Amino acid sequence: MPLIITDAYNHEKSVAKGDGIVPIRLMNTKTGKEILLAQVRVPDVKDNSFRMDAHPTWDRTGRYVIFNGYDDNNRGVYIADLQKTIEELKP
């Protein structure tokens, strides 16, 4: 199944609201179906001193997605189990 996992930059108004929260989305390129997996807070920095991008990536099994996030003034690495979600995207 042709799946893409993607994030966005805070300034990309077509998918983000510019409020410091960016979407992590899973898309099926054959069907065009899209699922919002998470909304990730990113820090508001002007000089890249504390810049953080979600950068979602698959684990080697294709079941989990790992991404960066920011909450309570701390950076974190998150893991999402997508086994059930992937089933929902099947045609």
HTML snippet that shows the backbone in 3Dmol.js (N, CA, C, O; Angstrom):
<script src="https://3Dmol.org/build/3Dmol-min.js"></script>
<div id="view" style="width:600px;height:400px;position:relative"></div>
<script>
const pdb = `
ATOM      1  N   MET A   1       0.852  -1.171   0.000  1.00  0.00           N
ATOM      2  CA  MET A   1       0.000   0.000   0.000  1.00  0.00           C
ATOM      3  C   MET A   1       0.904   1.243   0.000  1.00  0.00           C
ATOM      4  O   MET A   1       1.822   1.328   0.816  1.00  0.00           O
ATOM      5  N   PRO A   2       0.666   2.184  -0.879  1.00  0.00           N
ATOM      6  CA  PRO A   2       1.512   3.375  -1.009  1.00  0.00           C
ATOM      7  C   PRO A   2       1.143   4.460   0.019  1.00  0.00           C
ATOM      8  O   PRO A   2       0.274   5.294  -0.234  1.00  0.00           O
ATOM      9  N   LEU A   3       1.801   4.437   1.153  1.00  0.00           N
ATOM     10  CA  LEU A   3       1.497   5.395   2.217  1.00  0.00           C
ATOM     11  C   LEU A   3       2.620   6.419   2.362  1.00  0.00           C
ATOM     12  O   LEU A   3       3.801   6.110   2.200  1.00  0.00           O
ATOM     13  N   ILE A   4       2.211   7.642   2.672  1.00  0.00           N
ATOM     14  CA  ILE A   4       3.154   8.722   2.950  1.00  0.00           C
ATOM     15  C   ILE A   4       2.818   9.273   4.327  1.00  0.00           C
ATOM     16  O   ILE A   4       1.655   9.488   4.666  1.00  0.00           O
ATOM     17  N   ILE A   5       3.869   9.496   5.113  1.00  0.00           N
ATOM     18  CA  ILE A   5       3.712  10.167   6.402  1.00  0.00           C
ATOM     19  C   ILE A   5       4.396  11.519   6.265  1.00  0.00           C
ATOM     20  O   ILE A   5       5.528  11.599   5.788  1.00  0.00           O
ATOM     21  N   THR A   6       3.717  12.576   6.678  1.00  0.00           N
ATOM     22  CA  THR A   6       4.284  13.907   6.473  1.00  0.00           C
ATOM     23  C   THR A   6       3.906  14.860   7.596  1.00  0.00           C
ATOM     24  O   THR A   6       2.918  14.665   8.305  1.00  0.00           O
ATOM     25  N   ASP A   7       4.721  15.893   7.734  1.00  0.00           N
ATOM     26  CA  ASP A   7       4.421  16.971   8.671  1.00  0.00           C
ATOM     27  C   ASP A   7       4.306  18.255   7.866  1.00  0.00           C
ATOM     28  O   ASP A   7       4.160  18.214   6.644  1.00  0.00           O
ATOM     29  N   ALA A   8       4.369  19.374   8.532  1.00  0.00           N
ATOM     30  CA  ALA A   8       4.298  20.676   7.857  1.00  0.00           C
ATOM     31  C   ALA A   8       5.062  21.683   8.701  1.00  0.00           C
ATOM     32  O   ALA A   8       5.375  21.436   9.866  1.00  0.00           O
ATOM     33  N   TYR A   9       5.350  22.808   8.097  1.00  0.00           N
ATOM     34  CA  TYR A   9       5.917  23.923   8.849  1.00  0.00           C
ATOM     35  C   TYR A   9       4.772  24.789   9.354  1.00  0.00           C
ATOM     36  O   TYR A   9       3.701  24.832   8.749  1.00  0.00           O
ATOM     37  N   ASN A  10       5.000  25.464  10.445  1.00  0.00           N
ATOM     38  CA  ASN A  10       3.987  26.311  11.055  1.00  0.00           C
ATOM     39  C   ASN A  10       3.460  27.379  10.095  1.00  0.00           C
ATOM     40  O   ASN A  10       2.296  27.770  10.182  1.00  0.00           O
ATOM     41  N   HIS A  11       4.306  27.849   9.186  1.00  0.00           N
ATOM     42  CA  HIS A  11       3.904  28.917   8.261  1.00  0.00           C
ATOM     43  C   HIS A  11       3.156  28.410   7.030  1.00  0.00           C
ATOM     44  O   HIS A  11       2.693  29.224   6.230  1.00  0.00           O
ATOM     45  N   GLU A  12       3.023  27.103   6.851  1.00  0.00           N
ATOM     46  CA  GLU A  12       2.304  26.548   5.705  1.00  0.00           C
ATOM     47  C   GLU A  12       0.802  26.600   5.976  1.00  0.00           C
ATOM     48  O   GLU A  12       0.229  25.665   6.535  1.00  0.00           O
ATOM     49  N   LYS A  13       0.187  27.679   5.582  1.00  0.00           N
ATOM     50  CA  LYS A  13      -1.211  27.947   5.926  1.00  0.00           C
ATOM     51  C   LYS A  13      -2.203  26.976   5.286  1.00  0.00           C
ATOM     52  O   LYS A  13      -3.343  26.881   5.740  1.00  0.00           O
ATOM     53  N   SER A  14      -1.795  26.257   4.245  1.00  0.00           N
ATOM     54  CA  SER A  14      -2.727  25.310   3.625  1.00  0.00           C
ATOM     55  C   SER A  14      -3.010  24.109   4.527  1.00  0.00           C
ATOM     56  O   SER A  14      -4.049  23.464   4.387  1.00  0.00           O
ATOM     57  N   VAL A  15      -2.095  23.801   5.455  1.00  0.00           N
ATOM     58  CA  VAL A  15      -2.297  22.660   6.353  1.00  0.00           C
ATOM     59  C   VAL A  15      -2.095  22.991   7.822  1.00  0.00           C
ATOM     60  O   VAL A  15      -2.533  22.234   8.688  1.00  0.00           O
ATOM     61  N   ALA A  16      -1.444  24.104   8.119  1.00  0.00           N
ATOM     62  CA  ALA A  16      -1.229  24.531   9.505  1.00  0.00           C
ATOM     63  C   ALA A  16      -1.930  25.871   9.716  1.00  0.00           C
ATOM     64  O   ALA A  16      -2.155  26.622   8.768  1.00  0.00           O
ATOM     65  N   LYS A  17      -2.266  26.155  10.953  1.00  0.00           N
ATOM     66  CA  LYS A  17      -2.997  27.385  11.268  1.00  0.00           C
ATOM     67  C   LYS A  17      -2.082  28.540  11.667  1.00  0.00           C
ATOM     68  O   LYS A  17      -2.549  29.663  11.854  1.00  0.00           O
ATOM     69  N   GLY A  18      -0.778  28.273  11.799  1.00  0.00           N
ATOM     70  CA  GLY A  18       0.145  29.313  12.216  1.00  0.00           C
ATOM     71  C   GLY A  18       0.125  29.558  13.711  1.00  0.00           C
ATOM     72  O   GLY A  18       0.627  30.578  14.185  1.00  0.00           O
ATOM     73  N   ASP A  19      -0.459  28.617  14.464  1.00  0.00           N
ATOM     74  CA  ASP A  19      -0.602  28.777  15.913  1.00  0.00           C
ATOM     75  C   ASP A  19       0.432  27.988  16.723  1.00  0.00           C
ATOM     76  O   ASP A  19       0.293  27.843  17.937  1.00  0.00           O
ATOM     77  N   GLY A  20       1.467  27.482  16.047  1.00  0.00           N
ATOM     78  CA  GLY A  20       2.491  26.713  16.745  1.00  0.00           C
ATOM     79  C   GLY A  20       2.188  25.230  16.821  1.00  0.00           C
ATOM     80  O   GLY A  20       2.917  24.476  17.466  1.00  0.00           O
ATOM     81  N   ILE A  21       1.109  24.803  16.161  1.00  0.00           N
ATOM     82  CA  ILE A  21       0.738  23.377  16.141  1.00  0.00           C
ATOM     83  C   ILE A  21       0.742  22.930  14.680  1.00  0.00           C
ATOM     84  O   ILE A  21       0.092  23.538  13.830  1.00  0.00           O
ATOM     85  N   VAL A  22       1.482  21.860  14.405  1.00  0.00           N
ATOM     86  CA  VAL A  22       1.551  21.353  13.034  1.00  0.00           C
ATOM     87  C   VAL A  22       0.976  19.941  12.972  1.00  0.00           C
ATOM     88  O   VAL A  22       1.059  19.194  13.947  1.00  0.00           O
ATOM     89  N   PRO A  23       0.392  19.573  11.831  1.00  0.00           N
ATOM     90  CA  PRO A  23      -0.209  18.252  11.704  1.00  0.00           C
ATOM     91  C   PRO A  23       0.804  17.188  11.296  1.00  0.00           C
ATOM     92  O   PRO A  23       1.748  17.456  10.552  1.00  0.00           O
ATOM     93  N   ILE A  24       0.587  15.981  11.797  1.00  0.00           N
ATOM     94  CA  ILE A  24       1.262  14.780  11.285  1.00  0.00           C
ATOM     95  C   ILE A  24       0.164  14.029  10.548  1.00  0.00           C
ATOM     96  O   ILE A  24      -0.829  13.621  11.150  1.00  0.00           O
ATOM     97  N   ARG A  25       0.344  13.846   9.234  1.00  0.00           N
ATOM     98  CA  ARG A  25      -0.709  13.251   8.414  1.00  0.00           C
ATOM     99  C   ARG A  25      -0.217  11.982   7.734  1.00  0.00           C
ATOM    100  O   ARG A  25       0.943  11.881   7.332  1.00  0.00           O
ATOM    101  N   LEU A  26      -1.116  11.023   7.614  1.00  0.00           N
ATOM    102  CA  LEU A  26      -0.873   9.778   6.887  1.00  0.00           C
ATOM    103  C   LEU A  26      -1.771   9.793   5.665  1.00  0.00           C
ATOM    104  O   LEU A  26      -2.980   9.994   5.773  1.00  0.00           O
ATOM    105  N   MET A  27      -1.170   9.579   4.497  1.00  0.00           N
ATOM    106  CA  MET A  27      -1.937   9.632   3.249  1.00  0.00           C
ATOM    107  C   MET A  27      -1.710   8.381   2.410  1.00  0.00           C
ATOM    108  O   MET A  27      -0.602   7.852   2.330  1.00  0.00           O
ATOM    109  N   ASN A  28      -2.797   7.925   1.786  1.00  0.00           N
ATOM    110  CA  ASN A  28      -2.736   6.841   0.819  1.00  0.00           C
ATOM    111  C   ASN A  28      -2.702   7.493  -0.563  1.00  0.00           C
ATOM    112  O   ASN A  28      -3.668   8.141  -0.966  1.00  0.00           O
ATOM    113  N   THR A  29      -1.596   7.325  -1.290  1.00  0.00           N
ATOM    114  CA  THR A  29      -1.451   8.001  -2.582  1.00  0.00           C
ATOM    115  C   THR A  29      -2.329   7.411  -3.674  1.00  0.00           C
ATOM    116  O   THR A  29      -2.582   8.075  -4.679  1.00  0.00           O
ATOM    117  N   LYS A  30      -2.793   6.197  -3.505  1.00  0.00           N
ATOM    118  CA  LYS A  30      -3.684   5.597  -4.520  1.00  0.00           C
ATOM    119  C   LYS A  30      -5.115   6.086  -4.378  1.00  0.00           C
ATOM    120  O   LYS A  30      -5.773   6.394  -5.372  1.00  0.00           O
ATOM    121  N   THR A  31      -5.596   6.157  -3.145  1.00  0.00           N
ATOM    122  CA  THR A  31      -6.997   6.526  -2.923  1.00  0.00           C
ATOM    123  C   THR A  31      -7.184   8.010  -2.620  1.00  0.00           C
ATOM    124  O   THR A  31      -8.291   8.533  -2.744  1.00  0.00           O
ATOM    125  N   GLY A  32      -6.115   8.684  -2.226  1.00  0.00           N
ATOM    126  CA  GLY A  32      -6.222  10.084  -1.837  1.00  0.00           C
ATOM    127  C   GLY A  32      -6.735  10.275  -0.417  1.00  0.00           C
ATOM    128  O   GLY A  32      -6.883  11.410   0.037  1.00  0.00           O
ATOM    129  N   LYS A  33      -7.008   9.181   0.289  1.00  0.00           N
ATOM    130  CA  LYS A  33      -7.504   9.273   1.657  1.00  0.00           C
ATOM    131  C   LYS A  33      -6.396   9.743   2.591  1.00  0.00           C
ATOM    132  O   LYS A  33      -5.240   9.342   2.458  1.00  0.00           O
ATOM    133  N   GLU A  34      -6.768  10.599   3.539  1.00  0.00           N
ATOM    134  CA  GLU A  34      -5.817  11.187   4.466  1.00  0.00           C
ATOM    135  C   GLU A  34      -6.363  11.100   5.883  1.00  0.00           C
ATOM    136  O   GLU A  34      -7.556  11.297   6.115  1.00  0.00           O
ATOM    137  N   ILE A  35      -5.469  10.802   6.835  1.00  0.00           N
ATOM    138  CA  ILE A  35      -5.848  10.738   8.244  1.00  0.00           C
ATOM    139  C   ILE A  35      -4.910  11.646   9.031  1.00  0.00           C
ATOM    140  O   ILE A  35      -3.691  11.571   8.879  1.00  0.00           O
ATOM    141  N   LEU A  36      -5.481  12.498   9.867  1.00  0.00           N
ATOM    142  CA  LEU A  36      -4.701  13.317  10.779  1.00  0.00           C
ATOM    143  C   LEU A  36      -4.313  12.440  11.970  1.00  0.00           C
ATOM    144  O   LEU A  36      -5.175  12.001  12.731  1.00  0.00           O
ATOM    145  N   LEU A  37      -3.022  12.190  12.126  1.00  0.00           N
ATOM    146  CA  LEU A  37      -2.550  11.314  13.203  1.00  0.00           C
ATOM    147  C   LEU A  37      -2.319  12.061  14.505  1.00  0.00           C
ATOM    148  O   LEU A  37      -2.645  11.570  15.586  1.00  0.00           O
ATOM    149  N   ALA A  38      -1.754  13.245  14.388  1.00  0.00           N
ATOM    150  CA  ALA A  38      -1.407  14.010  15.589  1.00  0.00           C
ATOM    151  C   ALA A  38      -1.292  15.479  15.238  1.00  0.00           C
ATOM    152  O   ALA A  38      -1.125  15.852  14.076  1.00  0.00           O
ATOM    153  N   GLN A  39      -1.384  16.292  16.257  1.00  0.00           N
ATOM    154  CA  GLN A  39      -1.108  17.710  16.138  1.00  0.00           C
ATOM    155  C   GLN A  39       0.023  18.001  17.117  1.00  0.00           C
ATOM    156  O   GLN A  39      -0.120  17.822  18.326  1.00  0.00           O
ATOM    157  N   VAL A  40       1.143  18.451  16.575  1.00  0.00           N
ATOM    158  CA  VAL A  40       2.372  18.571  17.348  1.00  0.00           C
ATOM    159  C   VAL A  40       2.721  20.036  17.563  1.00  0.00           C
ATOM    160  O   VAL A  40       2.733  20.826  16.618  1.00  0.00           O
ATOM    161  N   ARG A  41       3.002  20.389  18.800  1.00  0.00           N
ATOM    162  CA  ARG A  41       3.436  21.754  19.112  1.00  0.00           C
ATOM    163  C   ARG A  41       4.899  21.901  18.711  1.00  0.00           C
ATOM    164  O   ARG A  41       5.715  21.019  18.975  1.00  0.00           O
ATOM    165  N   VAL A  42       5.221  23.018  18.075  1.00  0.00           N
ATOM    166  CA  VAL A  42       6.605  23.356  17.754  1.00  0.00           C
ATOM    167  C   VAL A  42       6.927  24.706  18.398  1.00  0.00           C
ATOM    168  O   VAL A  42       6.065  25.583  18.450  1.00  0.00           O
ATOM    169  N   PRO A  43       8.155  24.883  18.890  1.00  0.00           N
ATOM    170  CA  PRO A  43       8.494  26.141  19.555  1.00  0.00           C
ATOM    171  C   PRO A  43       8.541  27.303  18.567  1.00  0.00           C
ATOM    172  O   PRO A  43       8.899  27.128  17.403  1.00  0.00           O
ATOM    173  N   ASP A  44       8.178  28.475  19.042  1.00  0.00           N
ATOM    174  CA  ASP A  44       8.211  29.688  18.228  1.00  0.00           C
ATOM    175  C   ASP A  44       9.567  30.353  18.430  1.00  0.00           C
ATOM    176  O   ASP A  44       9.808  30.997  19.450  1.00  0.00           O
ATOM    177  N   VAL A  45      10.447  30.191  17.449  1.00  0.00           N
ATOM    178  CA  VAL A  45      11.778  30.801  17.530  1.00  0.00           C
ATOM    179  C   VAL A  45      12.011  31.642  16.288  1.00  0.00           C
ATOM    180  O   VAL A  45      11.493  31.337  15.214  1.00  0.00           O
ATOM    181  N   LYS A  46      12.781  32.683  16.437  1.00  0.00           N
ATOM    182  CA  LYS A  46      13.066  33.583  15.318  1.00  0.00           C
ATOM    183  C   LYS A  46      14.465  33.365  14.749  1.00  0.00           C
ATOM    184  O   LYS A  46      14.715  33.699  13.591  1.00  0.00           O
ATOM    185  N   ASP A  47      15.375  32.811  15.540  1.00  0.00           N
ATOM    186  CA  ASP A  47      16.777  32.722  15.114  1.00  0.00           C
ATOM    187  C   ASP A  47      17.298  31.285  14.978  1.00  0.00           C
ATOM    188  O   ASP A  47      18.509  31.082  14.889  1.00  0.00           O
ATOM    189  N   ASN A  48      16.424  30.307  14.960  1.00  0.00           N
ATOM    190  CA  ASN A  48      16.776  28.880  14.837  1.00  0.00           C
ATOM    191  C   ASN A  48      17.538  28.331  16.048  1.00  0.00           C
ATOM    192  O   ASN A  48      18.062  27.219  15.978  1.00  0.00           O
ATOM    193  N   SER A  49      17.613  29.074  17.152  1.00  0.00           N
ATOM    194  CA  SER A  49      18.345  28.596  18.320  1.00  0.00           C
ATOM    195  C   SER A  49      17.680  27.387  18.975  1.00  0.00           C
ATOM    196  O   SER A  49      18.359  26.572  19.601  1.00  0.00           O
ATOM    197  N   PHE A  50      16.378  27.266  18.839  1.00  0.00           N
ATOM    198  CA  PHE A  50      15.653  26.153  19.442  1.00  0.00           C
ATOM    199  C   PHE A  50      14.658  25.592  18.440  1.00  0.00           C
ATOM    200  O   PHE A  50      13.604  25.081  18.819  1.00  0.00           O
ATOM    201  N   ARG A  51      14.993  25.687  17.172  1.00  0.00           N
ATOM    202  CA  ARG A  51      14.105  25.212  16.122  1.00  0.00           C
ATOM    203  C   ARG A  51      13.881  23.712  16.265  1.00  0.00           C
ATOM    204  O   ARG A  51      14.790  22.962  16.621  1.00  0.00           O
ATOM    205  N   MET A  52      12.666  23.298  15.984  1.00  0.00           N
ATOM    206  CA  MET A  52      12.338  21.887  16.037  1.00  0.00           C
ATOM    207  C   MET A  52      11.289  21.589  14.981  1.00  0.00           C
ATOM    208  O   MET A  52      10.273  22.278  14.891  1.00  0.00           O
ATOM    209  N   ASP A  53      11.534  20.574  14.194  1.00  0.00           N
ATOM    210  CA  ASP A  53      10.579  20.107  13.206  1.00  0.00           C
ATOM    211  C   ASP A  53      10.118  18.714  13.622  1.00  0.00           C
ATOM    212  O   ASP A  53      10.872  17.966  14.246  1.00  0.00           O
ATOM    213  N   ALA A  54       8.902  18.374  13.281  1.00  0.00           N
ATOM    214  CA  ALA A  54       8.358  17.073  13.685  1.00  0.00           C
ATOM    215  C   ALA A  54       9.075  15.913  12.989  1.00  0.00           C
ATOM    216  O   ALA A  54       9.328  14.887  13.620  1.00  0.00           O
ATOM    217  N   HIS A  55       9.401  16.052  11.725  1.00  0.00           N
ATOM    218  CA  HIS A  55      10.122  15.043  10.938  1.00  0.00           C
ATOM    219  C   HIS A  55       9.666  13.600  11.205  1.00  0.00           C
ATOM    220  O   HIS A  55      10.453  12.790  11.694  1.00  0.00           O
ATOM    221  N   PRO A  56       8.427  13.276  10.895  1.00  0.00           N
ATOM    222  CA  PRO A  56       7.971  11.899  11.133  1.00  0.00           C
ATOM    223  C   PRO A  56       8.700  10.915  10.218  1.00  0.00           C
ATOM    224  O   PRO A  56       9.016  11.225   9.070  1.00  0.00           O
ATOM    225  N   THR A  57       8.952   9.747  10.746  1.00  0.00           N
ATOM    226  CA  THR A  57       9.621   8.706   9.970  1.00  0.00           C
ATOM    227  C   THR A  57       9.116   7.334  10.411  1.00  0.00           C
ATOM    228  O   THR A  57       8.758   7.130  11.571  1.00  0.00           O
ATOM    229  N   TRP A  58       9.096   6.408   9.470  1.00  0.00           N
ATOM    230  CA  TRP A  58       8.656   5.042   9.743  1.00  0.00           C
ATOM    231  C   TRP A  58       9.757   4.263  10.446  1.00  0.00           C
ATOM    232  O   TRP A  58      10.941   4.535  10.248  1.00  0.00           O
ATOM    233  N   ASP A  59       9.366   3.295  11.269  1.00  0.00           N
ATOM    234  CA  ASP A  59      10.342   2.318  11.743  1.00  0.00           C
ATOM    235  C   ASP A  59      10.491   1.281  10.625  1.00  0.00           C
ATOM    236  O   ASP A  59       9.740   1.324   9.650  1.00  0.00           O
ATOM    237  N   ARG A  60      11.410   0.385  10.742  1.00  0.00           N
ATOM    238  CA  ARG A  60      11.669  -0.542   9.633  1.00  0.00           C
ATOM    239  C   ARG A  60      10.558  -1.576   9.413  1.00  0.00           C
ATOM    240  O   ARG A  60      10.524  -2.226   8.369  1.00  0.00           O
ATOM    241  N   THR A  61       9.648  -1.736  10.385  1.00  0.00           N
ATOM    242  CA  THR A  61       8.558  -2.698  10.197  1.00  0.00           C
ATOM    243  C   THR A  61       7.375  -2.097   9.446  1.00  0.00           C
ATOM    244  O   THR A  61       6.539  -2.828   8.915  1.00  0.00           O
ATOM    245  N   GLY A  62       7.301  -0.746   9.400  1.00  0.00           N
ATOM    246  CA  GLY A  62       6.171  -0.085   8.759  1.00  0.00           C
ATOM    247  C   GLY A  62       4.936  -0.001   9.643  1.00  0.00           C
ATOM    248  O   GLY A  62       3.858   0.365   9.175  1.00  0.00           O
ATOM    249  N   ARG A  63       5.087  -0.335  10.906  1.00  0.00           N
ATOM    250  CA  ARG A  63       3.957  -0.279  11.836  1.00  0.00           C
ATOM    251  C   ARG A  63       3.972   0.987  12.693  1.00  0.00           C
ATOM    252  O   ARG A  63       2.915   1.509  13.049  1.00  0.00           O
ATOM    253  N   TYR A  64       5.145   1.470  13.019  1.00  0.00           N
ATOM    254  CA  TYR A  64       5.285   2.607  13.922  1.00  0.00           C
ATOM    255  C   TYR A  64       5.819   3.834  13.186  1.00  0.00           C
ATOM    256  O   TYR A  64       6.566   3.724  12.214  1.00  0.00           O
ATOM    257  N   VAL A  65       5.414   5.007  13.679  1.00  0.00           N
ATOM    258  CA  VAL A  65       5.949   6.273  13.201  1.00  0.00           C
ATOM    259  C   VAL A  65       6.552   6.990  14.393  1.00  0.00           C
ATOM    260  O   VAL A  65       5.949   7.057  15.464  1.00  0.00           O
ATOM    261  N   ILE A  66       7.741   7.523  14.197  1.00  0.00           N
ATOM    262  CA  ILE A  66       8.449   8.248  15.245  1.00  0.00           C
ATOM    263  C   ILE A  66       8.514   9.706  14.810  1.00  0.00           C
ATOM    264  O   ILE A  66       8.789   9.992  13.645  1.00  0.00           O
ATOM    265  N   PHE A  67       8.260  10.639  15.743  1.00  0.00           N
ATOM    266  CA  PHE A  67       8.335  12.054  15.396  1.00  0.00           C
ATOM    267  C   PHE A  67       8.714  12.885  16.612  1.00  0.00           C
ATOM    268  O   PHE A  67       8.582  12.440  17.752  1.00  0.00           O
ATOM    269  N   ASN A  68       9.181  14.087  16.354  1.00  0.00           N
ATOM    270  CA  ASN A  68       9.570  15.021  17.404  1.00  0.00           C
ATOM    271  C   ASN A  68       8.380  15.883  17.799  1.00  0.00           C
ATOM    272  O   ASN A  68       7.495  16.155  16.989  1.00  0.00           O
ATOM    273  N   GLY A  69       8.376  16.304  19.053  1.00  0.00           N
ATOM    274  CA  GLY A  69       7.340  17.204  19.536  1.00  0.00           C
ATOM    275  C   GLY A  69       7.886  18.079  20.642  1.00  0.00           C
ATOM    276  O   GLY A  69       9.023  17.911  21.084  1.00  0.00           O
ATOM    277  N   TYR A  70       7.076  19.001  21.078  1.00  0.00           N
ATOM    278  CA  TYR A  70       7.489  19.981  22.082  1.00  0.00           C
ATOM    279  C   TYR A  70       6.301  20.232  22.993  1.00  0.00           C
ATOM    280  O   TYR A  70       5.226  20.613  22.530  1.00  0.00           O
ATOM    281  N   ASP A  71       6.493  20.019  24.295  1.00  0.00           N
ATOM    282  CA  ASP A  71       5.405  20.237  25.236  1.00  0.00           C
ATOM    283  C   ASP A  71       5.995  20.633  26.587  1.00  0.00           C
ATOM    284  O   ASP A  71       7.034  20.110  26.992  1.00  0.00           O
ATOM    285  N   ASP A  72       5.349  21.534  27.264  1.00  0.00           N
ATOM    286  CA  ASP A  72       5.807  21.984  28.588  1.00  0.00           C
ATOM    287  C   ASP A  72       7.269  22.441  28.571  1.00  0.00           C
ATOM    288  O   ASP A  72       8.027  22.161  29.499  1.00  0.00           O
ATOM    289  N   ASN A  73       7.653  23.150  27.498  1.00  0.00           N
ATOM    290  CA  ASN A  73       9.014  23.668  27.335  1.00  0.00           C
ATOM    291  C   ASN A  73      10.077  22.584  27.231  1.00  0.00           C
ATOM    292  O   ASN A  73      11.247  22.836  27.521  1.00  0.00           O
ATOM    293  N   ASN A  74       9.687  21.387  26.823  1.00  0.00           N
ATOM    294  CA  ASN A  74      10.626  20.283  26.649  1.00  0.00           C
ATOM    295  C   ASN A  74      10.430  19.638  25.289  1.00  0.00           C
ATOM    296  O   ASN A  74       9.305  19.469  24.820  1.00  0.00           O
ATOM    297  N   ARG A  75      11.530  19.286  24.674  1.00  0.00           N
ATOM    298  CA  ARG A  75      11.466  18.516  23.438  1.00  0.00           C
ATOM    299  C   ARG A  75      11.196  17.061  23.792  1.00  0.00           C
ATOM    300  O   ARG A  75      11.565  16.595  24.870  1.00  0.00           O
ATOM    301  N   GLY A  76      10.546  16.347  22.875  1.00  0.00           N
ATOM    302  CA  GLY A  76      10.302  14.936  23.108  1.00  0.00           C
ATOM    303  C   GLY A  76      10.294  14.171  21.795  1.00  0.00           C
ATOM    304  O   GLY A  76      10.103  14.751  20.726  1.00  0.00           O
ATOM    305  N   VAL A  77      10.499  12.886  21.885  1.00  0.00           N
ATOM    306  CA  VAL A  77      10.398  11.991  20.744  1.00  0.00           C
ATOM    307  C   VAL A  77       9.210  11.082  21.032  1.00  0.00           C
ATOM    308  O   VAL A  77       9.129  10.461  22.091  1.00  0.00           O
ATOM    309  N   TYR A  78       8.294  11.014  20.077  1.00  0.00           N
ATOM    310  CA  TYR A  78       7.055  10.269  20.259  1.00  0.00           C
ATOM    311  C   TYR A  78       6.990   9.103  19.289  1.00  0.00           C
ATOM    312  O   TYR A  78       7.561   9.155  18.199  1.00  0.00           O
ATOM    313  N   ILE A  79       6.295   8.058  19.691  1.00  0.00           N
ATOM    314  CA  ILE A  79       6.099   6.878  18.854  1.00  0.00           C
ATOM    315  C   ILE A  79       4.605   6.609  18.759  1.00  0.00           C
ATOM    316  O   ILE A  79       3.901   6.568  19.768  1.00  0.00           O
ATOM    317  N   ALA A  80       4.134   6.425  17.530  1.00  0.00           N
ATOM    318  CA  ALA A  80       2.720   6.109  17.306  1.00  0.00           C
ATOM    319  C   ALA A  80       2.614   4.735  16.660  1.00  0.00           C
ATOM    320  O   ALA A  80       3.287   4.456  15.667  1.00  0.00           O
ATOM    321  N   ASP A  81       1.774   3.881  17.220  1.00  0.00           N
ATOM    322  CA  ASP A  81       1.493   2.558  16.657  1.00  0.00           C
ATOM    323  C   ASP A  81       0.368   2.734  15.640  1.00  0.00           C
ATOM    324  O   ASP A  81      -0.749   3.098  16.008  1.00  0.00           O
ATOM    325  N   LEU A  82       0.654   2.479  14.373  1.00  0.00           N
ATOM    326  CA  LEU A  82      -0.313   2.731  13.304  1.00  0.00           C
ATOM    327  C   LEU A  82      -0.973   1.478  12.747  1.00  0.00           C
ATOM    328  O   LEU A  82      -1.605   1.535  11.692  1.00  0.00           O
ATOM    329  N   GLN A  83      -0.841   0.367  13.422  1.00  0.00           N
ATOM    330  CA  GLN A  83      -1.395  -0.876  12.890  1.00  0.00           C
ATOM    331  C   GLN A  83      -2.878  -0.742  12.538  1.00  0.00           C
ATOM    332  O   GLN A  83      -3.268  -1.086  11.422  1.00  0.00           O
ATOM    333  N   LYS A  84      -3.701  -0.260  13.444  1.00  0.00           N
ATOM    334  CA  LYS A  84      -5.141  -0.119  13.182  1.00  0.00           C
ATOM    335  C   LYS A  84      -5.416   0.981  12.168  1.00  0.00           C
ATOM    336  O   LYS A  84      -6.299   0.841  11.321  1.00  0.00           O
ATOM    337  N   THR A  85      -4.677   2.057  12.248  1.00  0.00           N
ATOM    338  CA  THR A  85      -4.861   3.182  11.331  1.00  0.00           C
ATOM    339  C   THR A  85      -4.575   2.784   9.892  1.00  0.00           C
ATOM    340  O   THR A  85      -5.301   3.176   8.978  1.00  0.00           O
ATOM    341  N   ILE A  86      -3.526   2.010   9.691  1.00  0.00           N
ATOM    342  CA  ILE A  86      -3.175   1.554   8.344  1.00  0.00           C
ATOM    343  C   ILE A  86      -4.303   0.698   7.769  1.00  0.00           C
ATOM    344  O   ILE A  86      -4.584   0.772   6.573  1.00  0.00           O
ATOM    345  N   GLU A  87      -4.938  -0.099   8.591  1.00  0.00           N
ATOM    346  CA  GLU A  87      -6.071  -0.919   8.145  1.00  0.00           C
ATOM    347  C   GLU A  87      -7.210  -0.036   7.636  1.00  0.00           C
ATOM    348  O   GLU A  87      -7.885  -0.388   6.669  1.00  0.00           O
ATOM    349  N   GLU A  88      -7.425   1.113   8.289  1.00  0.00           N
ATOM    350  CA  GLU A  88      -8.490   2.032   7.884  1.00  0.00           C
ATOM    351  C   GLU A  88      -8.237   2.639   6.507  1.00  0.00           C
ATOM    352  O   GLU A  88      -9.183   3.017   5.817  1.00  0.00           O
ATOM    353  N   LEU A  89      -6.986   2.734   6.105  1.00  0.00           N
ATOM    354  CA  LEU A  89      -6.652   3.349   4.822  1.00  0.00           C
ATOM    355  C   LEU A  89      -6.736   2.385   3.648  1.00  0.00           C
ATOM    356  O   LEU A  89      -6.691   2.807   2.493  1.00  0.00           O
ATOM    357  N   LYS A  90      -6.856   1.116   3.930  1.00  0.00           N
ATOM    358  CA  LYS A  90      -6.951   0.152   2.827  1.00  0.00           C
ATOM    359  C   LYS A  90      -8.220   0.389   2.024  1.00  0.00           C
ATOM    360  O   LYS A  90      -9.275   0.693   2.581  1.00  0.00           O
ATOM    361  N   PRO A  91      -8.106   0.247   0.713  1.00  0.00           N
ATOM    362  CA  PRO A  91      -9.295   0.472  -0.146  1.00  0.00           C
ATOM    363  C   PRO A  91     -10.404  -0.523   0.102  1.00  0.00           C
ATOM    364  O   PRO A  91     -11.451  -0.454  -0.542  1.00  0.00           O
TER     365      PRO A  91
END
`;
const viewer = $3Dmol.createViewer("view");
viewer.addModel(pdb, "pdb");
viewer.setStyle({}, {cartoon: {color: "spectrum"}});
viewer.zoomTo();
viewer.render();
</script>
